[in-house]
Structure formats: structure tokens, C-alpha cells
Amino acid sequence: MTETTPKLTSHLMAARLERLPMSRFHYKLLFAGGLGYTFDAMDGAIVAFILPSVAKEWGLSSGATGILGSSLLIGFLFGALGAGILGDKIGRRAVMVSALVIYAAASLVAAAAPNFVVLFLARVVAGMGTGAESAIIAPYLSEFVPSRVRGRYIGSLAGFFAFGYVFASLLGYFVVSDVPHGWRWVQVLTAAPILLLLWWRRSLPESPRFLHVHGRVDEAERVVADIERQVSARVGPLPAPRPSAQAEEVHVSSGRVLDNLKALVSPGLRKTTVTLWVYWFVAIFTYYGFFTWIPSLLVKQGFDISKSFLFSIVIYLAQIPGYYSAAFVSERLERKWTIVLYLAGGAAGALGLAFAGSSTQILVWGVVLSFFMNGNAALEYSYTSELYPTMIRTTGLGVASAVGRIGGIIAPIVIGFSYSGVGFGGVFAMLLVLLVLGAAVVAVFGRRTTGRSLEAIGQDTTNPGGSA
């Protein structure tokens, strides 16, 4: 681009994307990313349903079963961290495509595992793929949508996780419990997303915000112009963009990996980063502590495997309204307060389970906890994607997600080893305390994001005196 050619500034690019009405382009992008999340969730959730069968077939102790339950989360940690760093370095799209191949291939290896060690390692590698996808898809999509619908859009994207959990519970009920070597066959089925590769490689553009912040202005212009052509072809002439001088992109590092990581704990971002780390740790610990162990905990309460899986299907179905209710509430109530509301709702569910005395009470309070915890999961990705500038957006979400995965790794192991001492009620009392802690931290230190452009949020977040 020559100096006489009008330059696509970040505030002009933001204005051009902000003024776009929602159209087929946005919904196609949502569906593409949503399918990725569906299969990620299905692959992760299926671990909970293969644990009872694998433990029985190989004679695993509760501790070994808990370690196997954490295998995916170990991979998630490294996958999310790697994806965040690479997403800000080489691009969002390349990381998405590579992650898809890794986890599909690892799922096939896990299906043929001859022993505990091979299964554990294969599940770790599969977790690296799913962790990478989970960390990259939300910030990638958030960079295409107007601020007025971003919370609902990314919350709806996260809602696809619920379908993956429901599919996993159905596979657990109909395949794992009824088909010989069913725990192997369901892992073959979770490799099906490799078919998404053909669509993703052909149709997904790179984020124009990523291209622009890395100096690839001409490419960013081509992507934005192509989006405008697609949208105008569907809805007619577009309104004129209204650039704001307040929307300039914030450059918080040189773009080098180490500088990106240092930027997360710089004075302007330190409070935001620590708040998000606490929030993710609490959310993922409680989420995986509950969903990884609920089929096995129900078996320990005296249910047979078939009834345990049937209860799990009902509990998992509550995820769907949980995700989508949070997505819509977060557009009407400030995002941080929606998080506090759903963490508090999860705490109420955990309290009910801690004192549940019958199968009906377990089911009812399990549904409550599932509803609110998955509504909260819809908010983790949308809220975190908003709080960091483009230069470090995927690094910020990737590291926060990785910190959360530490909680996810610990949770199944802690529950596996502590169950014999604290029992069913004690497990949920522990989750209750953590959920209350997370709600308090977000309430006090969380920042305002609803209805604001990514560039404006980035300026406010990097300003140590910015409003909370």
C-alpha cells in the first residue's frame, strides 16, 4: 500500500464491521465454529461415560480412574496455552484447522488402546486438540461481530457445547452400556469431525483484526470488503460507517511471544488477568468436578450404570437452556453481573446436592447445577474474548483457559481420592465454597463490557484507572 492510498485504520475497520447487520455470513461462521465446539464437548464428555466401563474392564482403583478422567484436561491445558500463543502469532484460522486434525487422530488411537497407559496418553493428545479449538474459536468469531450482539452471539456459540454433552450422554446410554466394547466405538465416533476440515479450509477467512494489528493491512481490507459484499448481497445497501477516534487499536506488546505473555500482567492488565484466572479456575474445577464424576457418583449412590446414564442425560439436557439463557441475559444485564448471577445459581444447585436425600432430589438439584454451570460456561468465552486487545486476545484467553484447566485436572483427582472421606454431600459442599468465591471475585474486580466495541474495551482495560 502506497502512502497516497487511503489506509484502513483500526477505527475505520471497526466501524465498517460494527455497522453490519447480522446476515448469512455471521450465522454461517457461527455454525462452523459451533460444530467445532459440539464435537469438542462430545469428545471431552465421553470420558465420563467410558470411565465406569474401563474401570470395570481393567480393574482400576478410584484414584486411577480419577487420573484417567483428568487426562483430557491435561491435554486441554497445553492445547489452550499453545493455541493462545500461536493464535496471536500465526493466526486464528491455522490453529483451528491444525487442532481439528490432532484431536480426531488421537481419538482413533484411544479407541484402539490396549492398556491404561496408551489410553491415558491418547486422551491427553486428544485434549490438546480440543483445548486448542476451545481457546481459539471464541476470540476468532468475536472479531467479526458487532458489539451490540457480541454477547448473545458468542454465548450462542458456546451453547453448541451443550449439544456435544447431550450427544455424549446418548452415546453413553445407547452404545457404551449396550454394545460390546462400546467404550471403544464411541471414541471412533468422536473422530467424525475430521470431515469439518474440508469446510473450514475452504470457507473460513482469517480475522481482519488479527491481520491489521500485524501490519497486513491489504489482506485485512480484502477480508472486510468481501464480508461487506456478502452481507450487502443479502440485505441490500449498507449504512455508512461512523469511525470513532476513540476506537483505535491498543498495542500492548511487540508481538513477540514473551512480550505477549508479559503484557498479561502489565500494570494496566494485571487486575483483569488475575480476576479472569480466578474465575476460570473456579468455573472449570466445579464444571469438570461435577460432569466428569456425576455418572460414577450416581453409581456409587446405588444406581446401576444404565439408570446412572439415564439420569445424566436429563441433567445434561439442562445445559441447553442454561447456555442460551445466559447468552440472552448477558445482552440485557451487564456481562460481569450475569456471571455473578449464574455462579450464584450454581452454588444453589451445589447446596441442594450436598443435602439431597433421594433420587428425585439428586435429579432436580443436578438439573439446577447443570443449568447454571453451563450458562456460566457460555459467559467464560464471551467475557474473556472482550477484555484483551487484539494483539494479545488469544494469548489472554488461552492462558486463562489453561489456568482453568489446572482446576479441571485437579478436580477429578481430588474428588476421586476424597470421596471415601467426605461422601456425596461433601463433594458438593466443596464445589459450593468455590462457586461463592468465584462470584465474589468477579463482582468486586470484573470490568464492564456489554455493548462496547472491542477497541474501546481494550483502551479501558489497559488503563490502570479504567472503570470496573
Order of alpha helices (4+ residues) and beta strands (2+ residues): alpha-alpha-alpha-alpha-alpha-alpha-alpha-alpha-alpha-alpha-alpha-alpha-alpha-alpha-alpha-alpha-alpha-alpha-alpha
